[in-house]
Amino acid sequence: MIEFLIELSAGLVGVFAGAALALWADRRARAHRANAEEARLEEELANSRKLVISSVVKNTSETKHLGRLLEGEEDPFLFRVTFESAVWEATRAQFVQIASVDERVLLTRFFDHVRRLSNLIDFHRRVRAELEISPAAPDAGDQKLLDDLRARLREVANDIRIDGLVIVTDLGDAMHKRLLGIKATDEAQYNSDIIDT
């Protein structure tokens, strides 16, 4: 009988040890899968961020071009201005799921401004076209409308430029910063100004 109890106890200890080992192995496998998934999401975020920041750089640069065109009459219809939001539209759903709240807010706001500026440019082009094909010569009211449109375009473009510089300074890599002419000393001064305020 004692021998039976010893064998029974040894069997129970073995079962419990096996169950504990299986639970430990399962917990470890789940932790490994979670780490692998987190690494995959971090890589996706880094790739998406790089694409989106490149689009921010392109759009921020384009605001400078728009400013030069608004100063002269070289391209009165602003046909040479092209803002890009396709990258953001393609990556937004995925980016919003994995990015931090600050990044989502900054980038959503930036691309909303870009969309608004593109709509303003389209409106400017329609007004210019209407004035060009109108049989009557443009009067003072027409000129005031064009001047007001140019002022509004400058204002929104400036907002985009400032937002773009902030985004690239905060999230961009060295190449993005170099493309916008942001130097390391500029970034240090920017960060120091932020801390002082």
C-alpha positions as protocol buffer text, in pm:
chain_id: "A"
residue {
  index: 1
  type: MET
  ca { x: 0 y: 0 z: 0 }
}
residue {
  index: 2
  type: ILE
  ca { x: 281 y: 242 z: 85 }
}
residue {
  index: 3
  type: GLU
  ca { x: 443 y: 160 z: -245 }
}
residue {
  index: 4
  type: PHE
  ca { x: 116 y: 242 z: -422 }
}
residue {
  index: 5
  type: LEU
  ca { x: 90 y: 577 z: -241 }
}
residue {
  index: 6
  type: ILE
  ca { x: 449 y: 661 z: -331 }
}
residue {
  index: 7
  type: GLU
  ca { x: 384 y: 581 z: -698 }
}
residue {
  index: 8
  type: LEU
  ca { x: 59 y: 777 z: -687 }
}
residue {
  index: 9
  type: SER
  ca { x: 234 y: 1076 z: -527 }
}
residue {
  index: 10
  type: ALA
  ca { x: 516 y: 1057 z: -781 }
}
residue {
  index: 11
  type: GLY
  ca { x: 261 y: 1043 z: -1063 }
}
residue {
  index: 12
  type: LEU
  ca { x: 71 y: 1343 z: -926 }
}
residue {
  index: 13
  type: VAL
  ca { x: 394 y: 1539 z: -883 }
}
residue {
  index: 14
  type: GLY
  ca { x: 485 y: 1447 z: -1241 }
}
residue {
  index: 15
  type: VAL
  ca { x: 146 y: 1559 z: -1371 }
}
residue {
  index: 16
  type: PHE
  ca { x: 166 y: 1889 z: -1182 }
}
residue {
  index: 17
  type: ALA
  ca { x: 527 y: 1942 z: -1293 }
}
residue {
  index: 18
  type: GLY
  ca { x: 428 y: 1865 z: -1654 }
}
residue {
  index: 19
  type: ALA
  ca { x: 131 y: 2104 z: -1634 }
}
residue {
  index: 20
  type: ALA
  ca { x: 348 y: 2376 z: -1478 }
}
residue {
  index: 21
  type: LEU
  ca { x: 612 y: 2323 z: -1748 }
}
residue {
  index: 22
  type: ALA
  ca { x: 345 y: 2337 z: -2022 }
}
residue {
  index: 23
  type: LEU
  ca { x: 201 y: 2658 z: -1874 }
}
residue {
  index: 24
  type: TRP
  ca { x: 549 y: 2811 z: -1853 }
}
residue {
  index: 25
  type: ALA
  ca { x: 625 y: 2713 z: -2214 }
}
residue {
  index: 26
  type: ASP
  ca { x: 289 y: 2851 z: -2331 }
}
residue {
  index: 27
  type: ARG
  ca { x: 342 y: 3178 z: -2142 }
}
residue {
  index: 28
  type: ARG
  ca { x: 689 y: 3208 z: -2288 }
}
residue {
  index: 29
  type: ALA
  ca { x: 560 y: 3140 z: -2643 }
}
residue {
  index: 30
  type: ARG
  ca { x: 287 y: 3404 z: -2598 }
}
residue {
  index: 31
  type: ALA
  ca { x: 543 y: 3655 z: -2473 }
}
residue {
  index: 32
  type: HIS
  ca { x: 764 y: 3577 z: -2775 }
}
residue {
  index: 33
  type: ARG
  ca { x: 469 y: 3624 z: -3015 }
}
residue {
  index: 34
  type: ALA
  ca { x: 375 y: 3951 z: -2843 }
}
residue {
  index: 35
  type: ASN
  ca { x: 734 y: 4077 z: -2873 }
}
residue {
  index: 36
  type: ALA
  ca { x: 749 y: 3973 z: -3239 }
}
residue {
  index: 37
  type: GLU
  ca { x: 416 y: 4150 z: -3306 }
}
residue {
  index: 38
  type: GLU
  ca { x: 536 y: 4463 z: -3127 }
}
residue {
  index: 39
  type: ALA
  ca { x: 859 y: 4461 z: -3330 }
}
residue {
  index: 40
  type: ARG
  ca { x: 658 y: 4420 z: -3651 }
}
residue {
  index: 41
  type: LEU
  ca { x: 432 y: 4713 z: -3558 }
}
residue {
  index: 42
  type: GLU
  ca { x: 734 y: 4929 z: -3473 }
}
residue {
  index: 43
  type: GLU
  ca { x: 887 y: 4849 z: -3813 }
}
residue {
  index: 44
  type: GLU
  ca { x: 557 y: 4928 z: -3988 }
}
residue {
  index: 45
  type: LEU
  ca { x: 535 y: 5256 z: -3799 }
}
residue {
  index: 46
  type: ALA
  ca { x: 892 y: 5349 z: -3890 }
}
residue {
  index: 47
  type: ASN
  ca { x: 830 y: 5272 z: -4259 }
}
residue {
  index: 48
  type: SER
  ca { x: 496 y: 5456 z: -4263 }
}
residue {
  index: 49
  type: ARG
  ca { x: 645 y: 5751 z: -4076 }
}
residue {
  index: 50
  type: LYS
  ca { x: 930 y: 5778 z: -4327 }
}
residue {
  index: 51
  type: LEU
  ca { x: 686 y: 5783 z: -4620 }
}
residue {
  index: 52
  type: VAL
  ca { x: 453 y: 6033 z: -4456 }
}
residue {
  index: 53
  type: ILE
  ca { x: 736 y: 6265 z: -4347 }
}
residue {
  index: 54
  type: SER
  ca { x: 870 y: 6258 z: -4704 }
}
residue {
  index: 55
  type: SER
  ca { x: 527 y: 6377 z: -4817 }
}
residue {
  index: 56
  type: VAL
  ca { x: 537 y: 6649 z: -4549 }
}
residue {
  index: 57
  type: VAL
  ca { x: 877 y: 6762 z: -4681 }
}
residue {
  index: 58
  type: LYS
  ca { x: 743 y: 6775 z: -5038 }
}
residue {
  index: 59
  type: ASN
  ca { x: 436 y: 6974 z: -4937 }
}
residue {
  index: 60
  type: THR
  ca { x: 635 y: 7209 z: -4713 }
}
residue {
  index: 61
  type: SER
  ca { x: 876 y: 7278 z: -4999 }
}
residue {
  index: 62
  type: GLU
  ca { x: 584 y: 7337 z: -5230 }
}
residue {
  index: 63
  type: THR
  ca { x: 457 y: 7616 z: -5003 }
}
residue {
  index: 64
  type: LYS
  ca { x: 780 y: 7809 z: -5073 }
}
residue {
  index: 65
  type: HIS
  ca { x: 718 y: 7764 z: -5444 }
}
residue {
  index: 66
  type: LEU
  ca { x: 362 y: 7887 z: -5402 }
}
residue {
  index: 67
  type: GLY
  ca { x: 485 y: 8194 z: -5215 }
}
residue {
  index: 68
  type: ARG
  ca { x: 719 y: 8286 z: -5502 }
}
residue {
  index: 69
  type: LEU
  ca { x: 442 y: 8240 z: -5758 }
}
residue {
  index: 70
  type: LEU
  ca { x: 202 y: 8457 z: -5557 }
}
residue {
  index: 71
  type: GLU
  ca { x: 457 y: 8740 z: -5554 }
}
residue {
  index: 72
  type: GLY
  ca { x: 473 y: 8758 z: -5934 }
}
residue {
  index: 73
  type: GLU
  ca { x: 251 y: 8698 z: -6231 }
}
residue {
  index: 74
  type: GLU
  ca { x: 467 y: 8423 z: -6379 }
}
residue {
  index: 75
  type: ASP
  ca { x: 198 y: 8157 z: -6333 }
}
residue {
  index: 76
  type: PRO
  ca { x: -128 y: 8340 z: -6256 }
}
residue {
  index: 77
  type: PHE
  ca { x: -329 y: 8014 z: -6252 }
}
residue {
  index: 78
  type: LEU
  ca { x: -78 y: 7845 z: -6017 }
}
residue {
  index: 79
  type: PHE
  ca { x: -63 y: 7542 z: -6245 }
}
residue {
  index: 80
  type: ARG
  ca { x: 293 y: 7462 z: -6139 }
}
residue {
  index: 81
  type: VAL
  ca { x: 189 y: 7411 z: -5778 }
}
residue {
  index: 82
  type: THR
  ca { x: 109 y: 7054 z: -5684 }
}
residue {
  index: 83
  type: PHE
  ca { x: 45 y: 6939 z: -5331 }
}
residue {
  index: 84
  type: GLU
  ca { x: 58 y: 6571 z: -5253 }
}
residue {
  index: 85
  type: SER
  ca { x: -172 y: 6390 z: -5013 }
}
residue {
  index: 86
  type: ALA
  ca { x: -193 y: 6045 z: -5173 }
}
residue {
  index: 87
  type: VAL
  ca { x: 70 y: 5897 z: -4940 }
}
residue {
  index: 88
  type: TRP
  ca { x: -123 y: 6017 z: -4635 }
}
residue {
  index: 89
  type: GLU
  ca { x: -452 y: 5887 z: -4775 }
}
residue {
  index: 90
  type: ALA
  ca { x: -293 y: 5548 z: -4845 }
}
residue {
  index: 91
  type: THR
  ca { x: -125 y: 5510 z: -4506 }
}
residue {
  index: 92
  type: ARG
  ca { x: -359 y: 5705 z: -4277 }
}
residue {
  index: 93
  type: ALA
  ca { x: -572 y: 5413 z: -4152 }
}
residue {
  index: 94
  type: GLN
  ca { x: -272 y: 5200 z: -4066 }
}
residue {
  index: 95
  type: PHE
  ca { x: -70 y: 5494 z: -3930 }
}
residue {
  index: 96
  type: VAL
  ca { x: -352 y: 5611 z: -3703 }
}
residue {
  index: 97
  type: GLN
  ca { x: -376 y: 5263 z: -3548 }
}
residue {
  index: 98
  type: ILE
  ca { x: -9 y: 5239 z: -3449 }
}
residue {
  index: 99
  type: ALA
  ca { x: 118 y: 5597 z: -3408 }
}
residue {
  index: 100
  type: SER
  ca { x: 111 y: 5802 z: -3092 }
}
residue {
  index: 101
  type: VAL
  ca { x: -168 y: 6053 z: -3037 }
}
residue {
  index: 102
  type: ASP
  ca { x: 70 y: 6348 z: -3084 }
}
residue {
  index: 103
  type: GLU
  ca { x: 186 y: 6221 z: -3423 }
}
residue {
  index: 104
  type: ARG
  ca { x: -170 y: 6153 z: -3536 }
}
residue {
  index: 105
  type: VAL
  ca { x: -284 y: 6502 z: -3438 }
}
residue {
  index: 106
  type: LEU
  ca { x: 15 y: 6675 z: -3602 }
}
residue {
  index: 107
  type: LEU
  ca { x: -12 y: 6484 z: -3927 }
}
residue {
  index: 108
  type: THR
  ca { x: -390 y: 6493 z: -3953 }
}
residue {
  index: 109
  type: ARG
  ca { x: -386 y: 6868 z: -3899 }
}
residue {
  index: 110
  type: PHE
  ca { x: -105 y: 6914 z: -4152 }
}
residue {
  index: 111
  type: PHE
  ca { x: -281 y: 6718 z: -4426 }
}
residue {
  index: 112
  type: ASP
  ca { x: -613 y: 6887 z: -4351 }
}
residue {
  index: 113
  type: HIS
  ca { x: -436 y: 7218 z: -4415 }
}
residue {
  index: 114
  type: VAL
  ca { x: -291 y: 7076 z: -4737 }
}
residue {
  index: 115
  type: ARG
  ca { x: -638 y: 6970 z: -4852 }
}
residue {
  index: 116
  type: ARG
  ca { x: -776 y: 7312 z: -4765 }
}
residue {
  index: 117
  type: LEU
  ca { x: -496 y: 7486 z: -4955 }
}
residue {
  index: 118
  type: SER
  ca { x: -552 y: 7263 z: -5258 }
}
residue {
  index: 119
  type: ASN
  ca { x: -922 y: 7359 z: -5254 }
}
residue {
  index: 120
  type: LEU
  ca { x: -828 y: 7728 z: -5228 }
}
residue {
  index: 121
  type: ILE
  ca { x: -594 y: 7694 z: -5524 }
}
residue {
  index: 122
  type: ASP
  ca { x: -869 y: 7528 z: -5728 }
}
residue {
  index: 123
  type: PHE
  ca { x: -1104 y: 7812 z: -5634 }
}
residue {
  index: 124
  type: HIS
  ca { x: -835 y: 8067 z: -5729 }
}
residue {
  index: 125
  type: ARG
  ca { x: -793 y: 7898 z: -6068 }
}
residue {
  index: 126
  type: ARG
  ca { x: -1170 y: 7906 z: -6133 }
}
residue {
  index: 127
  type: VAL
  ca { x: -1191 y: 8275 z: -6040 }
}
residue {
  index: 128
  type: ARG
  ca { x: -892 y: 8358 z: -6263 }
}
residue {
  index: 129
  type: ALA
  ca { x: -1045 y: 8161 z: -6549 }
}
residue {
  index: 130
  type: GLU
  ca { x: -1383 y: 8336 z: -6509 }
}
residue {
  index: 131
  type: LEU
  ca { x: -1210 y: 8674 z: -6515 }
}
residue {
  index: 132
  type: GLU
  ca { x: -1004 y: 8579 z: -6821 }
}
residue {
  index: 133
  type: ILE
  ca { x: -1303 y: 8468 z: -7027 }
}
residue {
  index: 134
  type: SER
  ca { x: -1534 y: 8743 z: -6905 }
}
residue {
  index: 135
  type: PRO
  ca { x: -1619 y: 8992 z: -7181 }
}
residue {
  index: 136
  type: ALA
  ca { x: -1590 y: 9281 z: -6933 }
}
residue {
  index: 137
  type: ALA
  ca { x: -1252 y: 9401 z: -6816 }
}
residue {
  index: 138
  type: PRO
  ca { x: -1173 y: 9318 z: -6452 }
}
residue {
  index: 139
  type: ASP
  ca { x: -1275 y: 9603 z: -6224 }
}
residue {
  index: 140
  type: ALA
  ca { x: -1156 y: 9708 z: -5878 }
}
residue {
  index: 141
  type: GLY
  ca { x: -1386 y: 9452 z: -5711 }
}
residue {
  index: 142
  type: ASP
  ca { x: -1239 y: 9171 z: -5920 }
}
residue {
  index: 143
  type: GLN
  ca { x: -886 y: 9283 z: -5835 }
}
residue {
  index: 144
  type: LYS
  ca { x: -977 y: 9301 z: -5464 }
}
residue {
  index: 145
  type: LEU
  ca { x: -1113 y: 8945 z: -5482 }
}
residue {
  index: 146
  type: LEU
  ca { x: -788 y: 8823 z: -5640 }
}
residue {
  index: 147
  type: ASP
  ca { x: -580 y: 9013 z: -5383 }
}
residue {
  index: 148
  type: ASP
  ca { x: -786 y: 8866 z: -5098 }
}
residue {
  index: 149
  type: LEU
  ca { x: -748 y: 8518 z: -5245 }
}
residue {
  index: 150
  type: ARG
  ca { x: -371 y: 8562 z: -5273 }
}
residue {
  index: 151
  type: ALA
  ca { x: -355 y: 8684 z: -4912 }
}
residue {
  index: 152
  type: ARG
  ca { x: -557 y: 8383 z: -4796 }
}
residue {
  index: 153
  type: LEU
  ca { x: -338 y: 8147 z: -4999 }
}
residue {
  index: 154
  type: ARG
  ca { x: -26 y: 8300 z: -4839 }
}
residue {
  index: 155
  type: GLU
  ca { x: -176 y: 8263 z: -4491 }
}
residue {
  index: 156
  type: VAL
  ca { x: -269 y: 7896 z: -4531 }
}
residue {
  index: 157
  type: ALA
  ca { x: 62 y: 7819 z: -4706 }
}
residue {
  index: 158
  type: ASN
  ca { x: 249 y: 7980 z: -4416 }
}
residue {
  index: 159
  type: ASP
  ca { x: 53 y: 7766 z: -4166 }
}
residue {
  index: 160
  type: ILE
  ca { x: 147 y: 7456 z: -4365 }
}
residue {
  index: 161
  type: ARG
  ca { x: 511 y: 7561 z: -4382 }
}
residue {
  index: 162
  type: ILE
  ca { x: 531 y: 7617 z: -4006 }
}
residue {
  index: 163
  type: ASP
  ca { x: 349 y: 7290 z: -3928 }
}
residue {
  index: 164
  type: GLY
  ca { x: 575 y: 7107 z: -4174 }
}
residue {
  index: 165
  type: LEU
  ca { x: 890 y: 7245 z: -4013 }
}
residue {
  index: 166
  type: VAL
  ca { x: 766 y: 7144 z: -3668 }
}
residue {
  index: 167
  type: ILE
  ca { x: 678 y: 6793 z: -3788 }
}
residue {
  index: 168
  type: VAL
  ca { x: 1010 y: 6742 z: -3964 }
}
residue {
  index: 169
  type: THR
  ca { x: 1203 y: 6881 z: -3668 }
}
residue {
  index: 170
  type: ASP
  ca { x: 1020 y: 6650 z: -3427 }
}
residue {
  index: 171
  type: LEU
  ca { x: 976 y: 6335 z: -3635 }
}
residue {
  index: 172
  type: GLY
  ca { x: 1200 y: 6358 z: -3941 }
}
residue {
  index: 173
  type: ASP
  ca { x: 1536 y: 6198 z: -3987 }
}
residue {
  index: 174
  type: ALA
  ca { x: 1857 y: 6377 z: -4090 }
}
residue {
  index: 175
  type: MET
  ca { x: 1776 y: 6353 z: -4464 }
}
residue {
  index: 176
  type: HIS
  ca { x: 1431 y: 6512 z: -4420 }
}
residue {
  index: 177
  type: LYS
  ca { x: 1580 y: 6794 z: -4214 }
}
residue {
  index: 178
  type: ARG
  ca { x: 1855 y: 6854 z: -4467 }
}
residue {
  index: 179
  type: LEU
  ca { x: 1599 y: 6874 z: -4751 }
}
residue {
  index: 180
  type: LEU
  ca { x: 1418 y: 7156 z: -4567 }
}
residue {
  index: 181
  type: GLY
  ca { x: 1740 y: 7329 z: -4469 }
}
residue {
  index: 182
  type: ILE
  ca { x: 1705 y: 7255 z: -4098 }
}
residue {
  index: 183
  type: LYS
  ca { x: 2051 y: 7242 z: -3943 }
}
residue {
  index: 184
  type: ALA
  ca { x: 2140 y: 7074 z: -3615 }
}
residue {
  index: 185
  type: THR
  ca { x: 2196 y: 7415 z: -3456 }
}
residue {
  index: 186
  type: ASP
  ca { x: 1852 y: 7527 z: -3580 }
}
residue {
  index: 187
  type: GLU
  ca { x: 1699 y: 7218 z: -3418 }
}
residue {
  index: 188
  type: ALA
  ca { x: 1881 y: 7281 z: -3090 }
}
residue {
  index: 189
  type: GLN
  ca { x: 1766 y: 7644 z: -3094 }
}
residue {
  index: 190
  type: TYR
  ca { x: 1410 y: 7533 z: -3176 }
}
residue {
  index: 191
  type: ASN
  ca { x: 1412 y: 7286 z: -2886 }
}
residue {
  index: 192
  type: SER
  ca { x: 1556 y: 7549 z: -2654 }
}
residue {
  index: 193
  type: ASP
  ca { x: 1285 y: 7796 z: -2759 }
}
residue {
  index: 194
  type: ILE
  ca { x: 1018 y: 7533 z: -2687 }
}
residue {
  index: 195
  type: ILE
  ca { x: 1162 y: 7467 z: -2341 }
}
residue {
  index: 196
  type: ASP
  ca { x: 1183 y: 7842 z: -2261 }
}
residue {
  index: 197
  type: THR
  ca { x: 814 y: 7901 z: -2343 }
}
